[in-house]
Structures are given as C-alpha cells and as structure tokens.
C-alpha cells in the first residue's frame, strides 16, 4: 500500500490529452511538500519528468506538465505519442515517515 | 555527462548479505547527497536511505535500520549499499540516484537486480 495513491492505468489515443492523479494526505502533499514525477520505460530506470510540481528538466518536452492543489497533484500529457507508453510515478516527502514517498504507479497505454 | 553505473545482478540465499556498488562520474561527487531506492516487481520505488557523499553521514528509512549500511569511497567516486539478513521480500531492483535540494532524484543508476531465494 503506497502512501501516495495513483490510478493503476490510464489510456488515450495518439494526439489526445491524458491526466494522471496523485493523491496524498496532510502529512505529505497537504503539508506543502512539492511533488515530482518520473517516467519509467519498460526495463529501464525511472527518469525525472517534472520536479517541484510544475518544472521540466532540460530535454523534457512541454507536452508534459504538472500541477498541485491541496492534497493532490496531477500530471498532464498532451499530444500523446506512442513513445509515451510507460509507467509514471509521483513522489513527495512525508513529514511523519521523515522520508521520500512514492505512488504505486500508473501505466499509460497509447491506444 | 552525469552517469551512475551499478554493479551486476546478484542471487542470494535467505539470511545472506548483498553489497551493491554505484560508480559516479560527470559531476562533483562530494557535493551531493546520494540516495538508494528499491523497486519490487510490479510496485513503485521505495526510498531506502541517503548518504552525504561529502562527509559520509547517513540516514536510513525506519524499516531498514539495523540491517542497511551505506558507504562511499571518495577516491573512486563510488557508493556502496549493503543489506544484511536478506529475506525473500528483499527481492527487487536496487537503484542509486543523485539527490537534489528539494528531495527529488535527477539521475538514476541503471539498477541492480537482487534475487533472494533458497
């Protein structure tokens, strides 16, 4: 059971927009800690996609964006492409655990 | 360019120990906090602990305290993670990662698969 809750799967057709939610609680996202997102292609390590809620590292297309409100955060992907098919994870800090925490992951399928 | 290159896959018996290495290059190693995570099959990553590559100080997640050790060798810019008293639930891919100030991880190693089986 992950501290941060994500939907197990989402899907969309090429060119469409999808969103992935990440729900936490008062000791993590709701306590004001930032949310970060990672993309994991099959058989590879996670790759930083969004940091500090809505910032993209160099090289990440602007089709990817993040937002945060209250105890939740969202990752939006516009103009879906086949190469976006991957697992996506959110991450934040938990005040009670005193450590970084991750969501259980969302598998994105491009139809 | 930043690279983190980890040691190869390991197979261990329950009760044994495993030591995984992570060689860093492309950045000033001693200026960063480095982290270890693991990812069990079908699950999200799990944070294990952090080491200050400069002074070697460490902090571990509660669940690993007592059987986890993180060290570093500044002469070779290499991290080490040792997990003792292995059990089947420790079967996972283990990752090292470079930490940034707001607790996110901007570069990851390729992962080391550790299998614990009798």
Interface residues (C-beta under 8 A of the other chain):
Chain A: X2 X33 X34 X36 X38 X44 X45 X46 X47 X48 X51 X52 X57 X89 X91 X93 X97 X98 X99 X100 X101 X102 X103 X104 X105
Chain B: X35 X43 X44 X45 X46 X47 X61 X62 X95 X100 X102 X103 X104 X105 X106 X107 X108 X109 X110 X111
